[in-house]
Every structure is written in structure tokens, then in C-alpha cells.
Amino acid sequence: MEQIVIIGNGISGVTAARHIRKLSDKKITIVSAETDYFFSRTALMYVYMGHMKFEHTQPYENWFWEKNRINLKKAYVRNIDVTSKTLNFEEGESLRYDKLIIATGSKPNKFGWPGQDLDGVMGMYHKQDLENLENYAPNNKVCKRAVIVGGGLIGIELAEMLNSRNIPVTFLVRENSFWNMVLPEGESQMINRHIKNHHIDLRLGVNLKEIISDENGRAKGVVVAQTGEEIPCDMVGLTAGVSPNINFIKESGIETGRGVKVNRFLETNIPDIYAIGDCAEQHESIGQRRPIEAVWYTGRMMGETVAQSICGNRIEYKPGHWFNSAKFLDIEYQTYGWVFANPKEIHAHFHWKHKDDTKCITIEYNTITKEFIGINTFGIRMRHEIFDKWLTEKRDVDYVMNHLAETNFDPEFYKTFEKDILSSYNLQLQTA
């Protein structure tokens, strides 16, 4: 019987396993060293914040795996021998495969900062990070101040988590405005103000120089590169992005760049080896998408795609229109299509912000054809399927603005803002 081995038990690997099982009777083994069972990585923050227990982050009961004949092996893969089709484990064992799926996800970036491996220094990505956080920052008596380094989505999540336990937070962000390499200026500035309104000490335009150790090898402070200021703290969160977790692959002959190189069918350069999820890197970007996408839903889609190919229906990975969602403390963010920090050539932005400074939208459109390119929305929930349809139909921006009410997903008793947005848009057209 053909043996399918999947390295990694995140959303990509587990989705691949589930769909291979739906389509076939192949032997399936998932190898992971992180946890015994699959869990929702995006839910870790809610465990720390007290909204759920860790077992609630596991979508499947423990009996699910045996019932569906998916073998789980807890082990570290030391290397892959592609000639003999064998995985060699750190513990000395080995496992043969007929087809291999690499789904090892990401690891937090470290940039060689002095002190980056001290006790009390952690990312916020793995279950072990959650355990470290409970150890070093259980409350504001044990952790009198935390410092977070890096201004992305994981950084803002960690700030919210610590804030929920009343632990003072200093947030060091390299950019001169929060996430401004992704967000247009009006949105980024609104998020700066929102972070500060939550009593988080946001420091913009600064870098970490080093993390200082106490006599026991534990972090006791950080030094800011630009000023030399020393900030005492009991815990340091490194959230300066993530990188594909592929060190064990380097000597295997499998082609790598930043991630494992794959074609549109998620195939590597070695027959019978595939890569999916955060660790996979497209040879050529799909449309405007990045070659590596560390996004939950694209990982799931890659798992579904590769399962079809392995089960005899070789299909291309087609992720469709870009969308994503996140949360900046208590402001929900959604994006559909493409809204760039600075409009592309012959594109323009329409930006509207509510006077309460917690709601805004930005629409990018083509100034010549008026085609709707994309929308960012903060604090107003909008319907994915309608924007997906409008992007496919290449609707013009006037149509979108006049039908914006159709997209509103907020409950019926919520105040709506479409009239205000439309009048602001019409005013902008008159003065343009």
C-alpha cells in the first residue's frame, strides 16, 4: 500500500491528510515534534486571554485520527534521503515514504541580536511559546514590563494578550508608522493612535540593539539602538516576522530559496515530494501575491490541492482573489483584492474615516478605467463573497460605492455608514 508521509501537523498538513483519506485508502502518517494533535494556531492568544482552554483549540477529538486511519508520529526530522525515500529522525529511527509532503510551517525571525536566546525571550507562534509566556508573564507581579520587538500582526496580538493581564508593554517598531509597508498612511496612523489609546508604549522608528541578561541567563532588559536607552523588562517577545522552517532540508537536494521551491502544482524538483503552506515558495508569484504566503486559508487550500494531485487528479493551485483578515486590539480588519500602501501607477485611493477614529475604509481603483481593485475595511464587517464576485466581474468603483450597503455584514442593530461614505466619495469626485 502506498505510504504518504506528511511532515508538519499544522493546517496545511492536516488538511492534506484529511482530503487524501476522503479520496483514497493510502497509508498516511503525519510527523510532528510540536504537539501530539493538531490545534488552531490562531486561537493560542485566546487561551492566554482566558477565553478558551488549550483543548478547545483542537478541532478534532483524539479518537478522530485512529478512526480515519491517520498515523501520528511525534519526532524531529533530522534529514531527508531523497534517493532511498527515507526520513531520518533525531532519535535515530527512520521512516520510508512513497510520496512526501513538506508542511513544516514557519519559525520566528531572529536577526542575530545579542541575548536573543536568553530565558524569557520568545516568539508567539508555537504551543511552546504559549507555555513560556505563562511561565514568564503570568501576571503583572512576575512580569512588571514586557517588550515586544516587531510591528506585524503577531506583535499586535501579543500586545493585546499582555494588555489583557494588565502587564505594561513597550512596543518597538522599526517602521515610522505601524505596518505602513502594508497599510496606507491614513489606516496606519489610525492604528498608531489606537495602540497608544490602549496605554501601550508604542515606539516608532526604532530598532533593538541587544537584550540584556541577568546573572542567571534570563532577560532583564533591552537596549534601543537609536538612543542607547535601556528599558528594564521581564519578558521579550520577538515578533519581527517569520521565515520558512526548512533548515533540515538544506542538504537534501530539494531546491530551496527562502522556502521550499514549488511549481503551480506544489511539486518540488524531486519527484514525489511536495511542499505546502508557510514553508512553500512559488518559483513565480501568482498575480500580485507573494511567493511565500504565511496565511491560514492559503495553507488549507494548498492542502486540498495537493491531496487531489496525490490521488490521481493533478490540479494547479489557484488561490483566487486575495483576501485576509486580522484584529488590531478591538478593531477588526478585512482586505479584499489589492490595496497597496501607496497606490500603483494609474491607481488612486479613496479613504474615509469615521470621526470616532476606530472605523475607516480605503478603496483602490484604476483612474483610467475606474475598475475596482480592492478594499480595506476597519471596524465595519463586510461580506467576502460579494467583493469576490465584484472583483471577478471587474466592477467599476462607482458601482461598488453605490452598492456598498449590500456588503455590510454587521448585525442589523449596528449603525451603518454607507450614506456617509458615499457622500464623502461624491464630494471627493467633485473636488478632484
N, C-alpha and C positions, 0 to 999 in steps of 0.2 A: 504494500500500500504506500502511495506517495506521501512522503513526510514533509509538511510545511512547517518551517520554524520562523517565528517572529521574535525579533529582539526588541523589547520595549512593550510595556503594558499601559501606555497612555491611550488617548482617544483614537489615534491612528491605528496602532497595532491591534487594539481590541475590536475596533470596527471591522478591520480586515478579517480577523478571526471569525467574528460572528457571521459575516457575509459569506466567507468560504464555507462555513458549516451549513448555512442555508442552501448553498448551491452544490454541495458535494459531501462525500464520505471520507475525504482525505484525512490523514492523521495530522493534527495541529498541536504544536507546542509553543507557548509563549514563555520567553525567558526574560526575567527582570530581577534586578537586585534591590529595587526601591521599596516595594511593598508586596505583600502576599497577593493582594487583589487590586483590581482596577478601581480608581477613585477619580472623582471630578476635581481636577487641579484648580479650576476657577472657584471652587467652593471652599478652599482652605481658609480664606480670610474670614469666612462666616463661622468657622469652628472657633477661631481665636476670639471673635467678637461675641460668642455665646449664642448665636442664632441656631446652631445645629451641633451635633456631635460628629466625630470623625466617621463613625459607621453610617451616618446619614449621607455621606459623600459617595458611598459605594452604590451605584445604580442597580447592581445585581446581587442577589443573595449568594452566599458562599456555595450553595449546592448547584448554582447555575452552571458552573464550569464543568463539573463532573457529568451532570445531566446532558450537556451539549458536547461532551467528549472533547473538551479543550484542556490539554495538559498544561499545568502551570509549573515552571521550574524557577526557583529563586537562586540566581547565580550571577556573577560578574563574568562577562565575556572578555577573555584576555586578548584573543585574536581570532581571525577567520582564515582558515586554509582553503582557498577557493579551488585548488587542484583536487583535493580529496573531499571537498564539500563537507568540511568539519568545523564546528565551533569548539575552541579550546577555552575552558573556564579557569579562573584564578585558582579554584580549589583543586585543580588537577584533572577533573573529569573532562569528557568531550562528548559531542553530540553531532551526529551526521544529519544532513538535510538533503532533500531533493530540490526544493525551492526555498529561498531565504528572503525574508522581508526585514529590512533595517528600519526601525521606527523608534530610535533612541532619543528623540526629542532634543531639548536644549539644556545648556548649563549657563549659570550667570557669568557675565563677563568679569574678568579680573585683569587689571592693566599693570600688574607688577608694583602696586603700591606697597611701600614698606608697612608691614603689620597686617596685610590683607588676610593672613591665615591664622591670626590670633583667635583665642577663645572669645566668644561674644561678637564675632564678625560673621555675618550670614547673608545669604540671598533670601528670596521669598518665592521659591519655585517648587521645592520638593517637600515631601512629608517630613523629612529630617529637619528642614528649615523651620517648620511649624513647631517641632519638638524643641529645637534650640531657642525659639522665640519664647516658648512657655518657660524655659529654664532661665533665660537671661532677662526677660522683660515680662514677668508675670503680673507686676503691678508697679505703681509709681514709688513704692518704698524701695524695692530691689533695684529698679531702673529709674534713676532720678532724671535722666535725659537720654534720648536716643538720637543718633544722627543717621540720616538717610542720604546716600550718595547716588545721584542719578535721577533725572526727571521724567521718566517714562510712566507707562500705565502701572507697572508693578510698584514703582516708587510711591505713586499716589495711593495705591491700595494699602501699602504698608503704613503710610502716614495715617490713613483712616483707621486702620486696625489699632495702632498705638494710641491714637486720639481717643478711641472708644474706651480705653482703660485709663484715661487721664494722664498718660505719660507724655511729658513735654518732648516735642520733636523739633529738631533743626534739620532743614531740608536743603542740601547743597545741590544746585542745578547749574550745569556748565553753560547752558544757553542763557541769553539775556532776557528771555521770557519763556514761560513754561510750555514745553512741547512745541516750540514755534517752528521746528523743521517739518511739522505735520499740519499744525493748525494755522489758519490765517490770523493776522495780528489782533483783530477785534475779539476773537474767541480766546486766544492765548492770554490776552490781558485780562479778560473777564475771569479766567481760571486763576491767574495770579491773585486777583483780589479775593476770590472765593477761598483759596487756600489760607490767605492771611486772616480772613474773617473767622476761620476755624482755629485761630490762635496758634497756627503752625508757623515757626520761624523760617520763612522762605528766603533763602539767599540765592540770588540770581547772578549769573556770570562768574561763578567761582568753581574751582577745581579742588579736589582732595590732594594734599601733598603726602601725608602719611598718617597712619594710625598708631597711636602711642600705646605701649604696653606697660602694665604694672609689673611688680616683681614676680607674679605668678603666671605670666604669659596670657593675661586677659586684657582686652581693650579697656583703656581708661580715658581716652580722648582722641581727637583728631586735630590735625593742623591744616588750615586753609592755605592753599598755595599762594594766592594773590596777596594776602595780608600778613601771613605768618601767625594769624590768630590761632590760639589753642582753645578748642571747645571741649570741656570735660563731658564725658558720657559713659554709660554703662553697656551700651549696645550699639553696633554699627550695622546698618542694612546696606548691602551693595546691590543696587538695582539699576546699574548702568547698562541695561540691555542684556540680551542673551546671545549665545553662539551655539551652532550645532554641536551635539555631543558625539564626536566621531573620532576621538584620539585613538581608540583601539583598532581603527580601520586603516590607519596610515600606511602600514607595511603590507597590506593585503593584496595590492594590485587593483583594488577597486578605485576608480577615479574620483578624486575629491577636489573641491575648491575650498570655499568656506564650509560647504556641506557636501553630502554625497551627490555627485553629479548624476542627473537622470534626464531621460528624454520625455517627450509628451506622454509616453505610456508608463512612466515612472520606473523604467528599466535602467539599470546601471550598465557599464561597459562589459560586465561579466555576465554571461548567460545564466538565467535562473536566479539572479539576485536583483531585488527591487529596493527602493528607498521611498519612504513616505513621511509626511508630517514635517515637523520643525527641522529635521536633520536633512531633508531633501533639498537639492538646489537644481533648478531648471537650467539647462545649458543656455537657453534663451528665454527671456521673460515672456510671460503670457500677457499680451497687451501692455497696459501700464503697471501691471502687478510686479512686485519684486521677485527676484529669482528664488529667494527663501521667504516663506510665509509662516511665521510663528503664530498662527491663528487657529483657534479651536475648530471652527467649522470647516476650514480647508483641510485640516488633518482628517476629519471624519469623511469628507468627500474623497480624499485620496485613498483611504481605507476601503471604501466602497468600490472605487475604480479598480484598484489592484486585485481585489477579490474576483472581479469579473475576468480579468486577464488570466489569473492563475487557474480559473475554472473553465478556460477554453473560449471565452468571449473577449478577445483582446480589444480593449477600447481606450481611447485617448482621454486624458484628464482634461476636463473642461469646467473650470470653476464658475463660469458665468460672470455677471456684473459684480464688481467689488462692493462689499458691504462689511460693516463691522459695528460693534457697539462696546461701550465701556461706561465707567462711572467715575466722575470726579467728585469724591466725597458724596454729597447728596444730589448732584446734578447728573442726570442720565444723558449720555451722548450716543448718537447714531450717525452713521455716514452711509450714503448710498451713491454709487457712481464715483466720480472723481472731483474732489475739491482740494486743490493744492494750496500750500501755504502762501504762494504767490501765483496769481493766475497765469496759465500758459499763454503763449503768444496767440493773439487774436481772441483771447478769452477775457472775461471780466467777472467780477464778484458783485452780487447784491448781498448786502449784510443788513440784518435787522436785529436789534437788541431791545428787550423789554426794559422798562425803567427800573424794575426790581433787581436788575443786574445778575439774574440767575437763568435767564432764558434768552436764546438767540438762535438765528439760523443764518447760514451762508449758502448761497447758490452760485455755482459756477456755470457760465454759459458761453457759447460762441457768439462773438459780437457781430459776425457777418451773417451766419445762417440762423442765429438765435436758438440753436439747438441746446437743450438742457443737458448739461454734462454731469452734474452731481449736486448733492445737498448734504450739509452738516446740520444737525439739529441738536440743541442743548436744552434740556428741561421740558421739551414737548415731544411726546411719543408719536411716531409716525409709522405708517404701515409699509413693511418691506415689499410685499407683493405688488403694491400699486406703483412704487418707484421702479421696481424691477421691470414691470410692464412698460412704463413710460420710457425707460432707458432703451428697451428693446425697440419700441415704436419710434424712437428718436423725436420725441415730442419737443416743441419749442418752449422757451421759458415763459412766454405769455400764457400758454395753455396751462403749464404747471402752476403758475401763480394764481390763475383764476379757478383752479380746481383743487387748491391746497386743502380745503376742508375735507375732501374725500379721503385724505391720507391720515387724518387725525385719529390716533389710537387711544387717546386719553379717555378715562371713564366719562359718562355723559354729564355728570355733575361738575366736571372740571371746567374752569373758564377757558374759552378758546380765543385765539389771537389772529385768526386768518384775516379778518377785516382790517385790523391794524397793519398786518404785514403787507397786504395788498395795497392799501392806501400809501404806505411808505414806498413800495415799489413804483407805483404810478407817479408819485412825486419825484422820485429819482429819475424816471424816464423824462419827465417834463423839464427837469433842470440839467439833464445830460447834454 
